[in-house]
Amino acid sequence: MFSESSEQSKDEMILEEYTIDNIDKETLESYRKRFKLHKGDNHEWNNLSDRDFLYMIRALDRKTDKLTLAGLLMLGRVQDIIKVRPNYFLDYREINNANTTERWSHRITSSPDEEWAGNLWGFLVK
């Protein structure tokens, strides 16, 4: 409760050294394709530039033109993410409630490779 008691959430934190150049272009393209598929061809954000789209999803701060922590984690490059969050590690576990002797029935951990940039979006769609 205390960690979210400030007016700005942690994911809205502005990263002064990070700009749109720290976004992985392939990840952004993939995210925008999925956005269009989910929201439909006529959604007004589909025609925005990448920069304006990033403003709308709050990945880029409009006042400073710097990335937010959420923007970097979701769409950034792993080498940049690790500079900001050195202990960054993604771990997905499916728990089989029917089998109480197993800790999990399926597990995926992060290790960036040629198939994904190491960010949250890549991990989600991988």
BELFENRA-V531463 format. One line per field, one symbol per residue. phi: phi as a letter, one per 40 degrees, with the letter a starting at -180 (. if undefined). burial: + if it has 9 or more other C-alpha atoms within 8 Angstrom, else -. A space follows every 10 residues. Layout:
phi=???
burial=???
This chain:
phi=.ccbcccbcc ccdccdcbbd cccccccccc ccccdccccg cccccccccd dccccccgcb cccbgbccdc ccccbccdcc dcccbdcdab abbcbcccbc cccacaabbc adaccacgcc cccccc
burial=---+------ -++++--+++ -+++--++-- ++--++---- -----+-+-- +-+++--+++ +---++++++ ++++++++-+ ++-------- --+-++---- ---++-+--+ -+---+++++ +++---
